[in-house]
């Protein structure tokens, strides 16, 4: 599981079960899917002890907390696709969540996924919050693109077998 933009509840020392990523991981567990690795990339600096206190016990061992921003540079150690290419095989189940609220980083990563046949073979499920121009979201999002772009991206992913 790759969580690119890993914001959970780090405000207090309690597990925040309403965190969307924790809910997604719990849903997979409900159906018998347990992730061997959870790569969590987060730019905002957080105390590592607090990070591990505020996630469920079953996430602690597989968690790789990477408290730095991601890179879009091909082959860079902080480009998550580098980790995917170097560590996984087509028979592995790879899930990626991308939500870093920065279109200038998100969109190149999406395009790299679409352009790279090897990555397309490795990534099974891709969750992405595309920050498009929507009046309702203006106060919250840096926006780039339209709903048409979103549908184009997601259709392209479905066409190459990425759910």
N, C-alpha and C positions, 0 to 999 in steps of 0.2 A: 504494500500500500504506500503510495507516494502522496503526501499532503503538502502541496506547494502553496504556502500561505497558511501556516499552522497556528491559528489563534484559537485557543481553548479558553477556559476560565483560569486565569492566573492571578486573579485579584485576591482570593482568599485560599485557604488550604483545603478546600473541599472539592470533591469530584463534581464537575458540572455535567450531569447526564443529559442536559438539554443542548449541549454543544452539537452542532450539526455533524461534525466528523465523528464524534463519539457515537452518535446515533447511527450513522452509516456503518461503522465498524460493528456495532452491536447487532445491526440487522443481518450483516453477513454471518456473524457468529450464530445467530438464531438458526441459520440454515446450514450450519456445520462448516463454515469457511473461517479458518483462523489464520491470520496473516503471520508469516515467519518474520517479516520485516515491516516496520513502519518508518519510513523516511519522512521526517517532519522538518520542513524548511520554513524559517520565520525570521524576517529582517529585524523586527522589534526585539530589543535585548531583554531577555527574561532570566531570572534566577533559576538555574538548573534544578536545584532542590525543590523549588516551588513547582516547576514543570512536572516533575515526577510524583509530587504529592497530589496533584490535581487531575491525574488521569487514572482510569481504572487499573487495578492490579494486573490484569491480563495484558495490558498494553505496555507495561514497564520493561519487560525483557526484550520484546522485539523493537522498541523505540530507538531510533537513531535521531537524536535531537541536533539539528544543524541550524544554529542560531546566527544565520547570515543570509543575506539576500542571494537569490539565484542569479546565475549568469546565462545569457543567451549565446555566449561564445561556444561554438562547436568544440567538443572535447574538453572543455573547462571542467575542473573538479566540482564546481558548484552549479554546473548545468545538470539538472536531474536526468536528462536523457543519457548523459555519460554513464551514470550509475546504472540505469536500466540496461544499456547496451553491454556493459562490462559484467553484469551479475545475473542476468536472467536469460532463460531459454524460452522458445515458443510454447513449450508445454507448461510453463509456470503461469499462474493467474496473476496478472499485474493490473492493479486499479490505480488510477491517478486522479487526484482532485487538484485543480488549478484555480486559485482565487487569491490573487495578491493585489488586486485593485490598482494595477498599473498596466494599462494597455500596451505601453511601449516595451514591456517585458513579456506580458502574457501572449500577445499576438505572434511575436517571433517564435515562441515555444510551440504554439499551436501549429504554425506553419511548418516548423521543423518536424513535428510529428506527422503531418500530412505528407511531407516531401520525402521522408526517409522510409523506404520499404522495410528495412530491418526493424525500425521502431514500430511500424504499423503491425508487424508480425508479433511483436512482444507485448504491446499494450492492448488489454482486453476491454477495459471500461475506462471512460474518460468523463469526469465531471468538470464542468467549466462554467463559471459565471462571467459571461461576456458582458462587459460594461458598455452597452449601446445607448444611443440617444433616446432617452425616455423622460418626459416632463416630470413624472412622478419620482424619478431617481436623481434629478439634478442636484438636490442638496447633499447627496451621499456619495455619488460616483464621479470619478474622472471618466469621461465618456469618449468612445471612439467607435464609429460605425453605426450601423442600423440593424434592425431585426432581420432584414434581408441578409446581411452579412452573417448573422448568427445562424440562420437557417442554412445558408450555404456551407458554413463550417461543419455543422452537425450532419448535414446530408453527405458531405464528402467523407466524414468519418464513418458513417454507417455504410457507405459504399465500399469502404476498404475493410470492413469487418470489426470496427471499433464501436462498442455499444456506448 
